[in-house]
């Protein structure tokens, strides 16, 4: 699901949404079919996964915006010339 969030605005996003949905539903149906988990357990794990992916994506976007803002204030100084130019 995280790949789908990252792929926002790309032309191949609909394919990823379809493939991702098929994989998630197929994986979710397996433990219910085997009787290992209740449907509510599986549904909650899907909700948790989507929420976690969204939170991580938001945190990374904030971090990247912060780093970009910090770097824009740096001024270019003299280029480092290596050890031979040191005084």
PyMOL Python script that loads the backbone (N, CA, C, O; Angstrom):
from pymol import cmd

cmd.read_pdbstr("""\
ATOM      1  N   UNK A   1       0.819  -1.192   0.000  1.00  0.00           N
ATOM      2  CA  UNK A   1       0.000   0.000   0.000  1.00  0.00           C
ATOM      3  C   UNK A   1       0.863   1.257   0.000  1.00  0.00           C
ATOM      4  O   UNK A   1       0.458   2.293  -0.526  1.00  0.00           O
ATOM      5  N   UNK A   2       2.033   1.164   0.581  1.00  0.00           N
ATOM      6  CA  UNK A   2       2.924   2.307   0.597  1.00  0.00           C
ATOM      7  C   UNK A   2       3.360   2.710  -0.797  1.00  0.00           C
ATOM      8  O   UNK A   2       3.534   3.897  -1.073  1.00  0.00           O
ATOM      9  N   UNK A   3       3.541   1.736  -1.681  1.00  0.00           N
ATOM     10  CA  UNK A   3       3.931   2.032  -3.061  1.00  0.00           C
ATOM     11  C   UNK A   3       2.830   2.816  -3.757  1.00  0.00           C
ATOM     12  O   UNK A   3       3.117   3.708  -4.556  1.00  0.00           O
ATOM     13  N   UNK A   4       1.585   2.500  -3.469  1.00  0.00           N
ATOM     14  CA  UNK A   4       0.461   3.208  -4.079  1.00  0.00           C
ATOM     15  C   UNK A   4       0.456   4.665  -3.638  1.00  0.00           C
ATOM     16  O   UNK A   4       0.178   5.553  -4.445  1.00  0.00           O
ATOM     17  N   UNK A   5       0.758   4.922  -2.377  1.00  0.00           N
ATOM     18  CA  UNK A   5       0.800   6.300  -1.879  1.00  0.00           C
ATOM     19  C   UNK A   5       1.922   7.072  -2.555  1.00  0.00           C
ATOM     20  O   UNK A   5       1.740   8.225  -2.945  1.00  0.00           O
ATOM     21  N   UNK A   6       3.072   6.443  -2.693  1.00  0.00           N
ATOM     22  CA  UNK A   6       4.227   7.102  -3.309  1.00  0.00           C
ATOM     23  C   UNK A   6       3.991   7.338  -4.801  1.00  0.00           C
ATOM     24  O   UNK A   6       4.526   8.294  -5.363  1.00  0.00           O
ATOM     25  N   UNK A   7       3.207   6.490  -5.445  1.00  0.00           N
ATOM     26  CA  UNK A   7       2.989   6.578  -6.890  1.00  0.00           C
ATOM     27  C   UNK A   7       1.926   7.589  -7.279  1.00  0.00           C
ATOM     28  O   UNK A   7       1.488   7.594  -8.430  1.00  0.00           O
ATOM     29  N   UNK A   8       1.501   8.433  -6.376  1.00  0.00           N
ATOM     30  CA  UNK A   8       0.475   9.420  -6.678  1.00  0.00           C
ATOM     31  C   UNK A   8       0.948  10.334  -7.805  1.00  0.00           C
ATOM     32  O   UNK A   8       2.049  10.883  -7.749  1.00  0.00           O
ATOM     33  N   UNK A   9       0.116  10.492  -8.818  1.00  0.00           N
ATOM     34  CA  UNK A   9       0.436  11.382  -9.927  1.00  0.00           C
ATOM     35  C   UNK A   9       1.128  10.699 -11.089  1.00  0.00           C
ATOM     36  O   UNK A   9       1.408  11.358 -12.090  1.00  0.00           O
ATOM     37  N   UNK A  10       1.416   9.413 -11.004  1.00  0.00           N
ATOM     38  CA  UNK A  10       2.064   8.698 -12.100  1.00  0.00           C
ATOM     39  C   UNK A  10       1.018   7.973 -12.932  1.00  0.00           C
ATOM     40  O   UNK A  10      -0.072   7.670 -12.446  1.00  0.00           O
ATOM     41  N   UNK A  11       1.352   7.698 -14.182  1.00  0.00           N
ATOM     42  CA  UNK A  11       0.424   7.049 -15.093  1.00  0.00           C
ATOM     43  C   UNK A  11       0.159   5.590 -14.762  1.00  0.00           C
ATOM     44  O   UNK A  11      -0.899   5.065 -15.108  1.00  0.00           O
ATOM     45  N   UNK A  12       1.084   4.934 -14.109  1.00  0.00           N
ATOM     46  CA  UNK A  12       0.916   3.521 -13.786  1.00  0.00           C
ATOM     47  C   UNK A  12       0.292   3.298 -12.426  1.00  0.00           C
ATOM     48  O   UNK A  12       0.261   2.165 -11.945  1.00  0.00           O
ATOM     49  N   UNK A  13      -0.201   4.339 -11.798  1.00  0.00           N
ATOM     50  CA  UNK A  13      -0.832   4.197 -10.486  1.00  0.00           C
ATOM     51  C   UNK A  13      -2.084   3.312 -10.521  1.00  0.00           C
ATOM     52  O   UNK A  13      -2.258   2.502  -9.611  1.00  0.00           O
ATOM     53  N   UNK A  14      -2.973   3.428 -11.533  1.00  0.00           N
ATOM     54  CA  UNK A  14      -4.150   2.543 -11.552  1.00  0.00           C
ATOM     55  C   UNK A  14      -3.775   1.051 -11.586  1.00  0.00           C
ATOM     56  O   UNK A  14      -4.448   0.230 -10.962  1.00  0.00           O
ATOM     57  N   UNK A  15      -2.725   0.709 -12.298  1.00  0.00           N
ATOM     58  CA  UNK A  15      -2.273  -0.678 -12.314  1.00  0.00           C
ATOM     59  C   UNK A  15      -1.807  -1.102 -10.926  1.00  0.00           C
ATOM     60  O   UNK A  15      -2.117  -2.205 -10.476  1.00  0.00           O
ATOM     61  N   UNK A  16      -1.069  -0.236 -10.252  1.00  0.00           N
ATOM     62  CA  UNK A  16      -0.599  -0.555  -8.904  1.00  0.00           C
ATOM     63  C   UNK A  16      -1.752  -0.699  -7.920  1.00  0.00           C
ATOM     64  O   UNK A  16      -1.717  -1.562  -7.043  1.00  0.00           O
ATOM     65  N   UNK A  17      -2.766   0.136  -8.059  1.00  0.00           N
ATOM     66  CA  UNK A  17      -3.926   0.049  -7.178  1.00  0.00           C
ATOM     67  C   UNK A  17      -4.630  -1.294  -7.378  1.00  0.00           C
ATOM     68  O   UNK A  17      -4.982  -1.963  -6.407  1.00  0.00           O
ATOM     69  N   UNK A  18      -4.832  -1.685  -8.632  1.00  0.00           N
ATOM     70  CA  UNK A  18      -5.492  -2.962  -8.911  1.00  0.00           C
ATOM     71  C   UNK A  18      -4.678  -4.154  -8.436  1.00  0.00           C
ATOM     72  O   UNK A  18      -5.211  -5.058  -7.793  1.00  0.00           O
ATOM     73  N   UNK A  19      -3.388  -4.158  -8.752  1.00  0.00           N
ATOM     74  CA  UNK A  19      -2.524  -5.269  -8.339  1.00  0.00           C
ATOM     75  C   UNK A  19      -2.386  -5.315  -6.822  1.00  0.00           C
ATOM     76  O   UNK A  19      -2.423  -6.393  -6.228  1.00  0.00           O
ATOM     77  N   UNK A  20      -2.229  -4.168  -6.199  1.00  0.00           N
ATOM     78  CA  UNK A  20      -2.100  -4.116  -4.743  1.00  0.00           C
ATOM     79  C   UNK A  20      -3.357  -4.588  -4.031  1.00  0.00           C
ATOM     80  O   UNK A  20      -3.288  -5.297  -3.027  1.00  0.00           O
ATOM     81  N   UNK A  21      -4.505  -4.187  -4.560  1.00  0.00           N
ATOM     82  CA  UNK A  21      -5.773  -4.617  -3.970  1.00  0.00           C
ATOM     83  C   UNK A  21      -5.945  -6.129  -4.089  1.00  0.00           C
ATOM     84  O   UNK A  21      -6.392  -6.782  -3.146  1.00  0.00           O
ATOM     85  N   UNK A  22      -5.591  -6.680  -5.243  1.00  0.00           N
ATOM     86  CA  UNK A  22      -5.697  -8.131  -5.433  1.00  0.00           C
ATOM     87  C   UNK A  22      -4.775  -8.887  -4.481  1.00  0.00           C
ATOM     88  O   UNK A  22      -5.168  -9.905  -3.911  1.00  0.00           O
ATOM     89  N   UNK A  23      -3.561  -8.395  -4.311  1.00  0.00           N
ATOM     90  CA  UNK A  23      -2.612  -9.058  -3.403  1.00  0.00           C
ATOM     91  C   UNK A  23      -3.096  -8.971  -1.959  1.00  0.00           C
ATOM     92  O   UNK A  23      -3.046  -9.960  -1.227  1.00  0.00           O
ATOM     93  N   UNK A  24      -3.559  -7.806  -1.548  1.00  0.00           N
ATOM     94  CA  UNK A  24      -4.027  -7.628  -0.170  1.00  0.00           C
ATOM     95  C   UNK A  24      -5.238  -8.514   0.117  1.00  0.00           C
ATOM     96  O   UNK A  24      -5.293  -9.171   1.156  1.00  0.00           O
ATOM     97  N   UNK A  25      -6.196  -8.535  -0.786  1.00  0.00           N
ATOM     98  CA  UNK A  25      -7.399  -9.347  -0.557  1.00  0.00           C
ATOM     99  C   UNK A  25      -7.082 -10.840  -0.596  1.00  0.00           C
ATOM    100  O   UNK A  25      -7.645 -11.618   0.174  1.00  0.00           O
ATOM    101  N   UNK A  26      -6.186 -11.236  -1.489  1.00  0.00           N
ATOM    102  CA  UNK A  26      -5.791 -12.641  -1.536  1.00  0.00           C
ATOM    103  C   UNK A  26      -5.056 -13.073  -0.283  1.00  0.00           C
ATOM    104  O   UNK A  26      -5.290 -14.160   0.248  1.00  0.00           O
ATOM    105  N   UNK A  27      -4.171 -12.216   0.182  1.00  0.00           N
ATOM    106  CA  UNK A  27      -3.432 -12.515   1.407  1.00  0.00           C
ATOM    107  C   UNK A  27      -4.359 -12.488   2.618  1.00  0.00           C
ATOM    108  O   UNK A  27      -4.195 -13.288   3.539  1.00  0.00           O
ATOM    109  N   UNK A  28      -5.318 -11.589   2.627  1.00  0.00           N
ATOM    110  CA  UNK A  28      -6.242 -11.480   3.754  1.00  0.00           C
ATOM    111  C   UNK A  28      -7.219 -12.653   3.797  1.00  0.00           C
ATOM    112  O   UNK A  28      -7.636 -13.064   4.880  1.00  0.00           O
ATOM    113  N   UNK A  29      -7.585 -13.192   2.648  1.00  0.00           N
ATOM    114  CA  UNK A  29      -8.549 -14.289   2.610  1.00  0.00           C
ATOM    115  C   UNK A  29      -7.942 -15.598   3.113  1.00  0.00           C
ATOM    116  O   UNK A  29      -8.658 -16.462   3.620  1.00  0.00           O
ATOM    117  N   UNK A  30      -6.642 -15.742   2.974  1.00  0.00           N
ATOM    118  CA  UNK A  30      -5.997 -16.998   3.349  1.00  0.00           C
ATOM    119  C   UNK A  30      -6.160 -17.363   4.821  1.00  0.00           C
ATOM    120  O   UNK A  30      -6.612 -18.472   5.104  1.00  0.00           O
ATOM    121  N   UNK A  31      -5.817 -16.491   5.779  1.00  0.00           N
ATOM    122  CA  UNK A  31      -5.989 -16.890   7.180  1.00  0.00           C
ATOM    123  C   UNK A  31      -7.448 -17.068   7.592  1.00  0.00           C
ATOM    124  O   UNK A  31      -7.750 -17.859   8.486  1.00  0.00           O
ATOM    125  N   UNK A  32      -8.351 -16.336   6.946  1.00  0.00           N
ATOM    126  CA  UNK A  32      -9.772 -16.510   7.253  1.00  0.00           C
ATOM    127  C   UNK A  32     -10.233 -17.875   6.734  1.00  0.00           C
ATOM    128  O   UNK A  32     -10.963 -18.591   7.419  1.00  0.00           O
ATOM    129  N   UNK A  33      -9.805 -18.224   5.532  1.00  0.00           N
ATOM    130  CA  UNK A  33     -10.173 -19.518   4.951  1.00  0.00           C
ATOM    131  C   UNK A  33      -9.622 -20.675   5.782  1.00  0.00           C
ATOM    132  O   UNK A  33     -10.302 -21.682   5.978  1.00  0.00           O
ATOM    133  N   UNK A  34      -8.389 -20.530   6.269  1.00  0.00           N
ATOM    134  CA  UNK A  34      -7.775 -21.585   7.070  1.00  0.00           C
ATOM    135  C   UNK A  34      -8.315 -21.628   8.499  1.00  0.00           C
ATOM    136  O   UNK A  34      -8.045 -22.579   9.232  1.00  0.00           O
ATOM    137  N   UNK A  35      -9.063 -20.620   8.895  1.00  0.00           N
ATOM    138  CA  UNK A  35      -9.646 -20.586  10.234  1.00  0.00           C
ATOM    139  C   UNK A  35      -8.673 -20.120  11.303  1.00  0.00           C
ATOM    140  O   UNK A  35      -8.918 -20.323  12.493  1.00  0.00           O
ATOM    141  N   UNK A  36      -7.585 -19.504  10.902  1.00  0.00           N
ATOM    142  CA  UNK A  36      -6.566 -19.048  11.852  1.00  0.00           C
ATOM    143  C   UNK A  36      -6.965 -17.716  12.477  1.00  0.00           C
ATOM    144  O   UNK A  36      -6.678 -17.471  13.649  1.00  0.00           O
ATOM    145  N   UNK A  37      -7.634 -16.844  11.696  1.00  0.00           N
ATOM    146  CA  UNK A  37      -8.046 -15.531  12.191  1.00  0.00           C
ATOM    147  C   UNK A  37      -9.505 -15.274  11.846  1.00  0.00           C
ATOM    148  O   UNK A  37     -10.057 -15.861  10.915  1.00  0.00           O
ATOM    149  N   UNK A  38     -10.106 -14.398  12.607  1.00  0.00           N
ATOM    150  CA  UNK A  38     -11.462 -13.944  12.314  1.00  0.00           C
ATOM    151  C   UNK A  38     -11.396 -12.853  11.243  1.00  0.00           C
ATOM    152  O   UNK A  38     -10.366 -12.191  11.114  1.00  0.00           O
ATOM    153  N   UNK A  39     -12.454 -12.654  10.485  1.00  0.00           N
ATOM    154  CA  UNK A  39     -12.464 -11.585   9.477  1.00  0.00           C
ATOM    155  C   UNK A  39     -12.190 -10.204  10.075  1.00  0.00           C
ATOM    156  O   UNK A  39     -11.572  -9.359   9.427  1.00  0.00           O
ATOM    157  N   UNK A  40     -12.647  -9.972  11.312  1.00  0.00           N
ATOM    158  CA  UNK A  40     -12.410  -8.667  11.934  1.00  0.00           C
ATOM    159  C   UNK A  40     -10.917  -8.448  12.210  1.00  0.00           C
ATOM    160  O   UNK A  40     -10.430  -7.322  12.110  1.00  0.00           O
ATOM    161  N   UNK A  41     -10.188  -9.519  12.556  1.00  0.00           N
ATOM    162  CA  UNK A  41      -8.737  -9.399  12.764  1.00  0.00           C
ATOM    163  C   UNK A  41      -8.048  -8.963  11.478  1.00  0.00           C
ATOM    164  O   UNK A  41      -7.197  -8.074  11.475  1.00  0.00           O
ATOM    165  N   UNK A  42      -8.436  -9.606  10.399  1.00  0.00           N
ATOM    166  CA  UNK A  42      -7.815  -9.318   9.105  1.00  0.00           C
ATOM    167  C   UNK A  42      -8.172  -7.909   8.646  1.00  0.00           C
ATOM    168  O   UNK A  42      -7.314  -7.185   8.141  1.00  0.00           O
ATOM    169  N   UNK A  43      -9.422  -7.519   8.816  1.00  0.00           N
ATOM    170  CA  UNK A  43      -9.842  -6.171   8.409  1.00  0.00           C
ATOM    171  C   UNK A  43      -9.085  -5.108   9.197  1.00  0.00           C
ATOM    172  O   UNK A  43      -8.673  -4.090   8.639  1.00  0.00           O
ATOM    173  N   UNK A  44      -8.904  -5.343  10.485  1.00  0.00           N
ATOM    174  CA  UNK A  44      -8.185  -4.360  11.304  1.00  0.00           C
ATOM    175  C   UNK A  44      -6.719  -4.283  10.915  1.00  0.00           C
ATOM    176  O   UNK A  44      -6.131  -3.202  10.951  1.00  0.00           O
ATOM    177  N   UNK A  45      -6.117  -5.401  10.545  1.00  0.00           N
ATOM    178  CA  UNK A  45      -4.715  -5.360  10.121  1.00  0.00           C
ATOM    179  C   UNK A  45      -4.552  -4.573   8.824  1.00  0.00           C
ATOM    180  O   UNK A  45      -3.540  -3.901   8.628  1.00  0.00           O
ATOM    181  N   UNK A  46      -5.543  -4.653   7.937  1.00  0.00           N
ATOM    182  CA  UNK A  46      -5.493  -3.861   6.702  1.00  0.00           C
ATOM    183  C   UNK A  46      -5.601  -2.374   7.034  1.00  0.00           C
ATOM    184  O   UNK A  46      -4.858  -1.559   6.488  1.00  0.00           O
ATOM    185  N   UNK A  47      -6.522  -2.022   7.927  1.00  0.00           N
ATOM    186  CA  UNK A  47      -6.680  -0.621   8.337  1.00  0.00           C
ATOM    187  C   UNK A  47      -5.393  -0.111   9.005  1.00  0.00           C
ATOM    188  O   UNK A  47      -4.945   1.002   8.729  1.00  0.00           O
ATOM    189  N   UNK A  48      -4.810  -0.924   9.875  1.00  0.00           N
ATOM    190  CA  UNK A  48      -3.564  -0.532  10.541  1.00  0.00           C
ATOM    191  C   UNK A  48      -2.431  -0.326   9.539  1.00  0.00           C
ATOM    192  O   UNK A  48      -1.656   0.622   9.660  1.00  0.00           O
ATOM    193  N   UNK A  49      -2.339  -1.199   8.568  1.00  0.00           N
ATOM    194  CA  UNK A  49      -1.273  -1.089   7.564  1.00  0.00           C
ATOM    195  C   UNK A  49      -1.409   0.184   6.739  1.00  0.00           C
ATOM    196  O   UNK A  49      -0.421   0.868   6.471  1.00  0.00           O
ATOM    197  N   UNK A  50      -2.633   0.494   6.339  1.00  0.00           N
ATOM    198  CA  UNK A  50      -2.857   1.717   5.557  1.00  0.00           C
ATOM    199  C   UNK A  50      -2.538   2.952   6.404  1.00  0.00           C
ATOM    200  O   UNK A  50      -1.925   3.900   5.914  1.00  0.00           O
ATOM    201  N   UNK A  51      -2.951   2.939   7.659  1.00  0.00           N
ATOM    202  CA  UNK A  51      -2.666   4.075   8.544  1.00  0.00           C
ATOM    203  C   UNK A  51      -1.169   4.229   8.772  1.00  0.00           C
ATOM    204  O   UNK A  51      -0.656   5.349   8.762  1.00  0.00           O
ATOM    205  N   UNK A  52      -0.466   3.131   8.975  1.00  0.00           N
ATOM    206  CA  UNK A  52       0.982   3.205   9.196  1.00  0.00           C
ATOM    207  C   UNK A  52       1.697   3.724   7.957  1.00  0.00           C
ATOM    208  O   UNK A  52       2.594   4.560   8.064  1.00  0.00           O
ATOM    209  N   UNK A  53       1.310   3.236   6.784  1.00  0.00           N
ATOM    210  CA  UNK A  53       1.933   3.709   5.547  1.00  0.00           C
ATOM    211  C   UNK A  53       1.670   5.198   5.337  1.00  0.00           C
ATOM    212  O   UNK A  53       2.556   5.926   4.888  1.00  0.00           O
ATOM    213  N   UNK A  54       0.470   5.653   5.657  1.00  0.00           N
ATOM    214  CA  UNK A  54       0.140   7.074   5.518  1.00  0.00           C
ATOM    215  C   UNK A  54       0.943   7.932   6.492  1.00  0.00           C
ATOM    216  O   UNK A  54       1.428   9.001   6.122  1.00  0.00           O
ATOM    217  N   UNK A  55       1.083   7.474   7.722  1.00  0.00           N
ATOM    218  CA  UNK A  55       1.853   8.229   8.717  1.00  0.00           C
ATOM    219  C   UNK A  55       3.335   8.297   8.351  1.00  0.00           C
ATOM    220  O   UNK A  55       3.960   9.349   8.482  1.00  0.00           O
ATOM    221  N   UNK A  56       3.890   7.192   7.898  1.00  0.00           N
ATOM    222  CA  UNK A  56       5.295   7.189   7.496  1.00  0.00           C
ATOM    223  C   UNK A  56       5.495   8.104   6.298  1.00  0.00           C
ATOM    224  O   UNK A  56       6.480   8.840   6.244  1.00  0.00           O
ATOM    225  N   UNK A  57       4.574   8.069   5.331  1.00  0.00           N
ATOM    226  CA  UNK A  57       4.677   8.946   4.175  1.00  0.00           C
ATOM    227  C   UNK A  57       4.605  10.413   4.588  1.00  0.00           C
ATOM    228  O   UNK A  57       5.377  11.231   4.088  1.00  0.00           O
ATOM    229  N   UNK A  58       3.697  10.755   5.485  1.00  0.00           N
ATOM    230  CA  UNK A  58       3.572  12.136   5.946  1.00  0.00           C
ATOM    231  C   UNK A  58       4.831  12.581   6.692  1.00  0.00           C
ATOM    232  O   UNK A  58       5.300  13.705   6.510  1.00  0.00           O
ATOM    233  N   UNK A  59       5.374  11.700   7.528  1.00  0.00           N
ATOM    234  CA  UNK A  59       6.593  12.038   8.268  1.00  0.00           C
ATOM    235  C   UNK A  59       7.765  12.255   7.315  1.00  0.00           C
ATOM    236  O   UNK A  59       8.556  13.180   7.502  1.00  0.00           O
ATOM    237  N   UNK A  60       7.878  11.413   6.303  1.00  0.00           N
ATOM    238  CA  UNK A  60       8.967  11.575   5.337  1.00  0.00           C
ATOM    239  C   UNK A  60       8.807  12.860   4.531  1.00  0.00           C
ATOM    240  O   UNK A  60       9.796  13.533   4.236  1.00  0.00           O
ATOM    241  N   UNK A  61       7.579  13.205   4.176  1.00  0.00           N
ATOM    242  CA  UNK A  61       7.350  14.452   3.435  1.00  0.00           C
ATOM    243  C   UNK A  61       7.720  15.668   4.285  1.00  0.00           C
ATOM    244  O   UNK A  61       8.320  16.619   3.785  1.00  0.00           O
ATOM    245  N   UNK A  62       7.360  15.634   5.578  1.00  0.00           N
ATOM    246  CA  UNK A  62       7.736  16.731   6.461  1.00  0.00           C
ATOM    247  C   UNK A  62       9.251  16.822   6.631  1.00  0.00           C
ATOM    248  O   UNK A  62       9.822  17.913   6.631  1.00  0.00           O
ATOM    249  N   UNK A  63       9.886  15.672   6.773  1.00  0.00           N
ATOM    250  CA  UNK A  63      11.337  15.646   6.915  1.00  0.00           C
ATOM    251  C   UNK A  63      12.015  16.178   5.665  1.00  0.00           C
ATOM    252  O   UNK A  63      12.954  16.968   5.761  1.00  0.00           O
ATOM    253  N   UNK A  64      11.556  15.761   4.497  1.00  0.00           N
ATOM    254  CA  UNK A  64      12.161  16.232   3.246  1.00  0.00           C
ATOM    255  C   UNK A  64      11.939  17.739   3.065  1.00  0.00           C
ATOM    256  O   UNK A  64      12.831  18.442   2.592  1.00  0.00           O
ATOM    257  N   UNK A  65      10.759  18.234   3.437  1.00  0.00           N
ATOM    258  CA  UNK A  65      10.498  19.674   3.340  1.00  0.00           C
ATOM    259  C   UNK A  65      11.403  20.439   4.290  1.00  0.00           C
ATOM    260  O   UNK A  65      11.920  21.500   3.939  1.00  0.00           O
ATOM    261  N   UNK A  66      11.596  19.907   5.492  1.00  0.00           N
ATOM    262  CA  UNK A  66      12.470  20.558   6.469  1.00  0.00           C
ATOM    263  C   UNK A  66      13.915  20.575   5.978  1.00  0.00           C
ATOM    264  O   UNK A  66      14.588  21.602   6.068  1.00  0.00           O
ATOM    265  N   UNK A  67      14.389  19.458   5.466  1.00  0.00           N
ATOM    266  CA  UNK A  67      15.766  19.404   4.971  1.00  0.00           C
ATOM    267  C   UNK A  67      15.957  20.308   3.767  1.00  0.00           C
ATOM    268  O   UNK A  67      17.002  20.944   3.630  1.00  0.00           O
ATOM    269  N   UNK A  68      14.974  20.373   2.904  1.00  0.00           N
ATOM    270  CA  UNK A  68      15.053  21.240   1.736  1.00  0.00           C
ATOM    271  C   UNK A  68      15.103  22.706   2.154  1.00  0.00           C
ATOM    272  O   UNK A  68      15.844  23.503   1.579  1.00  0.00           O
ATOM    273  N   UNK A  69      14.310  23.049   3.157  1.00  0.00           N
ATOM    274  CA  UNK A  69      14.292  24.430   3.655  1.00  0.00           C
ATOM    275  C   UNK A  69      15.623  24.799   4.299  1.00  0.00           C
ATOM    276  O   UNK A  69      16.116  25.912   4.118  1.00  0.00           O
ATOM    277  N   UNK A  70      16.203  23.869   5.046  1.00  0.00           N
ATOM    278  CA  UNK A  70      17.490  24.130   5.696  1.00  0.00           C
ATOM    279  C   UNK A  70      18.603  24.291   4.675  1.00  0.00           C
ATOM    280  O   UNK A  70      19.471  25.149   4.834  1.00  0.00           O
ATOM    281  N   UNK A  71      18.585  23.477   3.628  1.00  0.00           N
ATOM    282  CA  UNK A  71      19.650  23.540   2.624  1.00  0.00           C
ATOM    283  C   UNK A  71      19.534  24.786   1.755  1.00  0.00           C
ATOM    284  O   UNK A  71      20.544  25.263   1.238  1.00  0.00           O
ATOM    285  N   UNK A  72      18.340  25.320   1.582  1.00  0.00           N
ATOM    286  CA  UNK A  72      18.186  26.494   0.734  1.00  0.00           C
ATOM    287  C   UNK A  72      18.824  27.722   1.370  1.00  0.00           C
ATOM    288  O   UNK A  72      19.129  28.683   0.665  1.00  0.00           O
ATOM    289  N   UNK A  73      19.031  27.715   2.677  1.00  0.00           N
ATOM    290  CA  UNK A  73      19.636  28.851   3.350  1.00  0.00           C
ATOM    291  C   UNK A  73      21.153  28.811   3.376  1.00  0.00           C
ATOM    292  O   UNK A  73      21.787  29.777   3.802  1.00  0.00           O
ATOM    293  N   UNK A  74      21.740  27.726   2.933  1.00  0.00           N
ATOM    294  CA  UNK A  74      23.198  27.623   2.934  1.00  0.00           C
ATOM    295  C   UNK A  74      23.787  28.483   1.831  1.00  0.00           C
ATOM    296  O   UNK A  74      23.214  28.619   0.750  1.00  0.00           O
ATOM    297  N   UNK A  75      24.932  29.053   2.124  1.00  0.00           N
ATOM    298  CA  UNK A  75      25.615  29.855   1.108  1.00  0.00           C
ATOM    299  C   UNK A  75      26.820  29.084   0.611  1.00  0.00           C
ATOM    300  O   UNK A  75      27.517  28.417   1.375  1.00  0.00           O
ATOM    301  N   UNK A  76      27.042  29.187  -0.654  1.00  0.00           N
ATOM    302  CA  UNK A  76      28.192  28.497  -1.240  1.00  0.00           C
ATOM    303  C   UNK A  76      29.463  29.253  -0.877  1.00  0.00           C
ATOM    304  O   UNK A  76      29.572  30.458  -1.106  1.00  0.00           O
ATOM    305  N   UNK A  77      30.387  28.553  -0.329  1.00  0.00           N
ATOM    306  CA  UNK A  77      31.680  29.146   0.005  1.00  0.00           C
ATOM    307  C   UNK A  77      32.732  28.757  -1.019  1.00  0.00           C
ATOM    308  O   UNK A  77      32.414  28.288  -2.112  1.00  0.00           O
ATOM    309  N   UNK A  78      33.985  28.957  -0.650  1.00  0.00           N
ATOM    310  CA  UNK A  78      35.064  28.558  -1.533  1.00  0.00           C
ATOM    311  C   UNK A  78      35.070  27.048  -1.668  1.00  0.00           C
ATOM    312  O   UNK A  78      34.918  26.346  -0.669  1.00  0.00           O
ATOM    313  N   UNK A  79      35.242  26.529  -2.869  1.00  0.00           N
ATOM    314  CA  UNK A  79      35.300  25.087  -3.018  1.00  0.00           C
ATOM    315  C   UNK A  79      36.542  24.518  -2.347  1.00  0.00           C
ATOM    316  O   UNK A  79      37.595  25.155  -2.318  1.00  0.00           O
ATOM    317  N   UNK A  80      36.408  23.328  -1.816  1.00  0.00           N
ATOM    318  CA  UNK A  80      37.521  22.667  -1.163  1.00  0.00           C
ATOM    319  C   UNK A  80      38.491  22.201  -2.229  1.00  0.00           C
ATOM    320  O   UNK A  80      38.107  21.503  -3.167  1.00  0.00           O
ATOM    321  N   UNK A  81      39.730  22.582  -2.086  1.00  0.00           N
ATOM    322  CA  UNK A  81      40.737  22.258  -3.104  1.00  0.00           C
ATOM    323  C   UNK A  81      41.543  21.024  -2.802  1.00  0.00           C
ATOM    324  O   UNK A  81      42.461  20.694  -3.553  1.00  0.00           O
ATOM    325  N   UNK A  82      41.237  20.345  -1.746  1.00  0.00           N
ATOM    326  CA  UNK A  82      42.002  19.150  -1.418  1.00  0.00           C
ATOM    327  C   UNK A  82      43.146  19.483  -0.482  1.00  0.00           C
ATOM    328  O   UNK A  82      43.301  20.633  -0.072  1.00  0.00           O
ATOM    329  N   UNK A  83      43.935  18.502  -0.147  1.00  0.00           N
ATOM    330  CA  UNK A  83      45.011  18.666   0.818  1.00  0.00           C
ATOM    331  C   UNK A  83      46.149  19.511   0.264  1.00  0.00           C
ATOM    332  O   UNK A  83      46.863  20.150   1.037  1.00  0.00           O
ATOM    333  N   UNK A  84      46.340  19.535  -1.053  1.00  0.00           N
ATOM    334  CA  UNK A  84      47.453  20.282  -1.635  1.00  0.00           C
ATOM    335  C   UNK A  84      47.250  21.785  -1.528  1.00  0.00           C
ATOM    336  O   UNK A  84      48.221  22.540  -1.586  1.00  0.00           O
ATOM    337  N   UNK A  85      46.009  22.236  -1.374  1.00  0.00           N
ATOM    338  CA  UNK A  85      45.736  23.677  -1.294  1.00  0.00           C
ATOM    339  C   UNK A  85      45.584  24.161   0.145  1.00  0.00           C
ATOM    340  O   UNK A  85      45.317  25.342   0.370  1.00  0.00           O
ATOM    341  N   UNK A  86      45.745  23.283   1.103  1.00  0.00           N
ATOM    342  CA  UNK A  86      45.604  23.673   2.495  1.00  0.00           C
ATOM    343  C   UNK A  86      46.826  24.482   2.928  1.00  0.00           C
ATOM    344  O   UNK A  86      47.942  24.202   2.491  1.00  0.00           O
ATOM    345  N   UNK A  87      46.618  25.494   3.793  1.00  0.00           N
ATOM    346  CA  UNK A  87      47.736  26.327   4.248  1.00  0.00           C
ATOM    347  C   UNK A  87      47.997  26.105   5.678  1.00  0.00           C
ATOM    348  O   UNK A  87      48.903  26.718   6.242  1.00  0.00           O
TER     349      UNK A  87
END
""", "prot")
cmd.dss("prot")
cmd.show_as("cartoon", "prot")
cmd.util.cbc("prot")
cmd.orient("prot")
